[in-house]
Amino acid sequence: MPGGCILNQLDEYDPETALLHFAQDKKADLIVLGTHGYQGLRHLIQGSLAEDVANHAPIPVLTLPILPDSAPKKVRPKTDPALIQPES
């Protein structure tokens, strides 16, 4: 991603503050966040990090839906003994 930074782990307890500080430190001009799109009671209970960041960020925030099939799949490494076939 030319000119972009990806933050995939937060070391702070408050992820909203961590994201906003990260964007400020990197002089970002856009924040892109994935969202699960929860609504109703589930949204009320779990809250929305993307919504909180969008409401407090001094720069534009783009939210994209996270699709169930887009999550990374666990793949066994090629050195997994189960994948090695014995020689005949």
C-alpha positions as CSV (number, residue, x, y, z in Angstrom):
1,M,0.0,0.0,0.0
2,P,2.0,3.0,-1.2
3,G,2.2,5.8,1.4
4,G,-0.1,3.9,3.8
5,C,0.3,2.3,7.2
6,I,-1.6,-0.6,8.7
7,L,-2.2,-0.9,12.4
8,N,-3.2,-4.5,13.2
9,Q,-2.5,-4.6,17.0
10,L,-3.3,-2.2,19.8
11,D,-1.1,-2.0,22.9
12,E,-3.4,0.4,24.7
13,Y,-6.6,-0.5,26.7
14,D,-8.7,2.2,24.8
15,P,-8.6,1.3,21.1
16,E,-10.3,4.5,20.0
17,T,-7.6,6.6,21.6
18,A,-4.9,4.3,20.3
19,L,-6.2,4.6,16.7
20,L,-6.5,8.4,16.9
21,H,-3.0,8.7,18.3
22,F,-1.6,6.4,15.6
23,A,-3.3,8.4,12.9
24,Q,-2.0,11.7,14.4
25,D,1.5,10.3,14.8
26,K,1.6,9.1,11.1
27,K,0.0,12.4,9.9
28,A,-2.7,10.3,8.3
29,D,-5.3,12.0,6.0
30,L,-7.8,9.0,6.1
31,I,-8.6,6.3,8.6
32,V,-10.0,3.0,7.1
33,L,-11.8,0.6,9.5
34,G,-13.7,-2.6,9.1
35,T,-17.1,-2.9,10.7
36,H,-19.3,-5.9,11.6
37,G,-22.4,-3.9,11.1
38,Y,-24.1,-4.9,14.3
39,Q,-27.4,-3.2,15.0
40,G,-30.0,-3.0,17.8
41,L,-29.2,-4.6,21.2
42,R,-25.9,-6.2,20.1
43,H,-24.7,-2.7,18.9
44,L,-25.9,-1.2,22.2
45,I,-24.0,-3.8,24.3
46,Q,-20.8,-4.1,22.3
47,G,-20.6,-0.6,21.0
48,S,-18.9,0.4,17.8
49,L,-15.2,1.2,17.6
50,A,-15.7,2.5,14.1
51,E,-18.5,4.8,15.2
52,D,-16.5,6.2,18.1
53,V,-13.5,6.8,15.9
54,A,-15.6,8.5,13.2
55,N,-17.3,10.7,15.8
56,H,-14.0,12.0,17.2
57,A,-11.5,11.8,14.4
58,P,-10.3,15.2,12.9
59,I,-9.9,13.5,9.5
60,P,-12.3,11.4,7.3
61,V,-13.0,7.8,8.4
62,L,-14.0,5.2,5.8
63,T,-15.7,2.1,7.1
64,L,-16.0,-1.1,5.2
65,P,-18.0,-4.2,6.0
66,I,-16.2,-7.2,7.2
67,L,-17.6,-10.2,5.3
68,P,-17.7,-13.6,7.0
69,D,-15.7,-15.2,4.2
70,S,-13.0,-12.5,4.2
71,A,-11.5,-13.6,7.5
72,P,-8.0,-15.2,7.2
73,K,-8.1,-18.9,7.0
74,K,-5.8,-21.1,9.0
75,V,-3.4,-22.8,6.6
76,R,-1.0,-25.6,7.6
77,P,2.6,-24.8,6.7
78,K,4.2,-26.9,4.0
79,T,6.5,-28.4,6.7
80,D,3.5,-29.9,8.4
81,P,4.3,-33.7,8.8
82,A,0.7,-34.5,7.8
83,L,1.4,-33.1,4.3
84,I,4.7,-35.0,3.7
85,Q,4.1,-38.1,1.8
86,P,6.4,-41.1,2.4
87,E,8.7,-42.1,-0.4
88,S,7.8,-45.4,-2.1
